[in-house]
């Protein structure tokens, strides 16, 4: 049984796309965070990540789905969070996210249909247009939402990544084992 009721109502073609995913790639600002940039008086950047998203990313990895981050910005908090979650594929300062994604897929020996890309804004459109599962978070720009195969109910930084993880695990038939593990 899927972890959330709305997953049971998802179209079969979406579940088929999610079943093929071997790497889930996430944008950061507006996707893994709420998109706001926080700076201290000393000019240090901070970010807020949702713990539910983190557990979802760990669960994907534990179930054989690799996780990657591709961000246009460079941020020390992102590197720290990725390290904490054991995410090995972290690409910051990427102005051409599509090219970065293609290089990642080549290195992993995967095809675009085996990849999911989760984003929220215009720089995310090029990679979203080539993957097997393109996901827009709830607060994504309308053009991004239009191009997505699916849009989360939760906003970026507020559990959207967890929804994507739950979708992939449910589509791959791994939710029951996951549930049993936690009981």
C-alpha positions as CSV (number, residue, x, y, z in Angstrom):
1,X,0.0,0.0,0.0
2,X,1.4,3.4,-0.9
3,X,2.4,5.6,2.1
4,X,0.0,8.4,1.2
5,X,-3.6,8.0,-0.1
6,X,-3.2,10.2,-3.2
7,X,-0.4,7.9,-4.6
8,X,-3.0,5.2,-5.0
9,X,-4.9,7.5,-7.4
10,X,-1.9,8.3,-9.6
11,X,-2.1,7.5,-13.3
12,X,-0.6,4.2,-14.5
13,X,1.8,5.9,-16.9
14,X,3.2,8.0,-14.1
15,X,3.8,5.0,-12.0
16,X,5.5,3.2,-14.9
17,X,7.8,6.2,-15.4
18,X,8.7,6.2,-11.7
19,X,9.3,2.4,-11.7
20,X,12.2,2.9,-14.1
21,X,14.1,5.4,-12.0
22,X,17.6,4.6,-11.0
23,X,18.8,8.1,-10.2
24,X,16.8,10.9,-8.7
25,X,18.3,14.4,-9.3
26,X,17.2,17.4,-7.3
27,X,17.7,21.1,-7.7
28,X,18.3,22.9,-4.4
29,X,16.9,26.4,-4.0
30,X,13.1,26.2,-4.2
31,X,13.2,22.4,-4.3
32,X,15.1,21.0,-1.4
33,X,14.7,24.4,0.3
34,X,11.8,26.9,0.3
35,X,13.8,29.1,-2.1
36,X,14.6,31.9,0.3
37,X,18.2,33.0,0.7
38,X,19.2,33.7,4.3
39,X,22.4,35.7,5.1
40,X,23.8,36.6,8.5
41,X,25.1,40.0,9.4
42,X,28.6,38.6,8.6
43,X,27.4,37.6,5.1
44,X,27.3,33.9,5.8
45,X,24.6,32.0,4.0
46,X,22.3,29.6,5.8
47,X,19.7,27.2,4.4
48,X,16.8,25.3,5.9
49,X,16.2,21.7,4.9
50,X,13.3,19.6,5.8
51,X,14.1,16.4,7.8
52,X,11.3,14.4,6.1
53,X,13.0,15.1,2.7
54,X,16.3,13.9,4.1
55,X,14.9,10.6,5.3
56,X,13.2,10.1,1.9
57,X,16.5,10.7,0.2
58,X,18.2,8.2,2.5
59,X,15.4,5.7,1.8
60,X,15.9,6.0,-1.9
61,X,19.6,5.3,-1.6
62,X,19.0,2.3,0.8
63,X,16.7,0.9,-1.9
64,X,19.2,1.1,-4.8
65,X,18.1,4.5,-6.3
66,X,21.0,6.9,-6.5
67,X,20.5,10.5,-5.5
68,X,22.2,13.6,-7.0
69,X,22.1,17.3,-6.6
70,X,22.5,19.8,-9.4
71,X,22.5,23.4,-8.5
72,X,23.3,26.6,-10.3
73,X,24.5,28.2,-7.0
74,X,27.5,27.3,-4.9
75,X,26.6,27.0,-1.2
76,X,28.5,25.5,1.7
77,X,25.3,24.5,3.5
78,X,24.4,22.3,0.5
79,X,27.7,20.5,0.7
80,X,27.2,19.9,4.4
81,X,23.7,18.6,3.9
82,X,24.8,16.3,1.1
83,X,27.6,14.9,3.2
84,X,25.2,14.3,6.1
85,X,22.9,12.4,3.7
86,X,25.8,10.5,2.0
87,X,24.9,12.0,-1.4
88,X,28.0,11.4,-3.5
89,X,26.8,13.1,-6.7
90,X,26.8,16.9,-5.8
91,X,27.3,19.4,-8.6
92,X,27.2,23.1,-7.6
93,X,27.8,26.1,-9.8
94,X,26.2,24.4,-12.8
95,X,24.8,27.0,-15.2
96,X,24.0,24.2,-17.7
97,X,22.1,21.7,-15.7
98,X,21.2,19.6,-18.8
99,X,24.8,19.1,-19.7
100,X,25.7,18.2,-16.1
101,X,22.9,15.7,-16.0
102,X,24.0,14.1,-19.3
103,X,27.6,13.8,-17.9
104,X,26.2,12.2,-14.7
105,X,24.1,9.7,-16.7
106,X,27.1,8.8,-18.8
107,X,29.2,8.2,-15.7
108,X,26.5,6.1,-14.2
109,X,25.8,4.3,-17.5
110,X,22.2,5.2,-17.3
111,X,19.7,6.4,-19.9
112,X,17.6,9.6,-19.5
113,X,14.5,7.5,-19.0
114,X,16.1,6.0,-15.9
115,X,16.4,9.5,-14.4
116,X,14.1,11.8,-12.5
117,X,14.7,15.5,-12.2
118,X,12.9,17.6,-9.6
119,X,12.9,21.3,-9.9
120,X,11.0,24.6,-9.5
121,X,12.3,27.3,-11.9
122,X,13.3,28.0,-15.4
123,X,16.9,26.7,-15.2
124,X,15.4,23.3,-14.4
125,X,13.5,23.1,-17.7
126,X,16.4,21.8,-19.9
127,X,17.1,18.7,-17.7
128,X,13.4,18.1,-17.0
129,X,12.8,18.0,-20.8
130,X,15.1,14.9,-21.2
131,X,14.4,12.7,-18.2
132,X,11.9,9.9,-17.8
133,X,10.3,11.5,-14.8
134,X,10.1,15.3,-14.6
135,X,8.7,16.6,-11.3
136,X,7.7,20.1,-10.4
137,X,7.3,21.1,-6.8
138,X,3.9,22.7,-5.8
139,X,5.3,26.2,-5.8
140,X,7.1,25.8,-9.2
141,X,7.0,28.5,-11.9
142,X,4.0,27.8,-14.1
143,X,6.2,27.0,-17.1
144,X,8.0,24.3,-15.1
145,X,4.7,22.9,-13.9
146,X,3.5,22.7,-17.5
147,X,6.5,20.6,-18.6
148,X,6.4,18.2,-15.6
149,X,5.0,14.7,-15.7
150,X,3.9,15.3,-12.1
151,X,3.6,18.1,-9.6
152,X,3.9,17.5,-5.8
153,X,1.3,18.6,-3.4
154,X,3.9,20.0,-1.0
155,X,6.1,23.0,-1.7
156,X,9.9,23.0,-2.1
157,X,11.7,22.7,1.3
158,X,8.4,21.6,2.9
159,X,8.3,17.9,2.1
160,X,8.1,17.9,-1.7
161,X,11.3,15.8,-2.1
162,X,9.8,13.3,0.3
163,X,6.7,13.0,-1.9
164,X,9.0,12.2,-4.9
165,X,10.8,9.6,-2.9
166,X,7.6,8.0,-1.8
167,X,6.3,8.0,-5.4
168,X,9.4,6.2,-6.7
169,X,9.5,3.7,-3.9
170,X,5.8,2.9,-4.2
171,X,6.1,2.6,-8.0
172,X,9.0,0.2,-7.6
173,X,7.0,-2.0,-5.1
174,X,9.3,-1.2,-2.2
175,X,6.8,0.6,0.1
176,X,5.6,-2.5,1.9
177,X,9.1,-3.6,2.8
178,X,9.9,0.0,3.9
179,X,6.8,0.1,6.1
180,X,7.7,-3.3,7.6
181,X,11.2,-2.1,8.4
182,X,9.9,0.8,10.5
183,X,7.3,-1.2,12.5
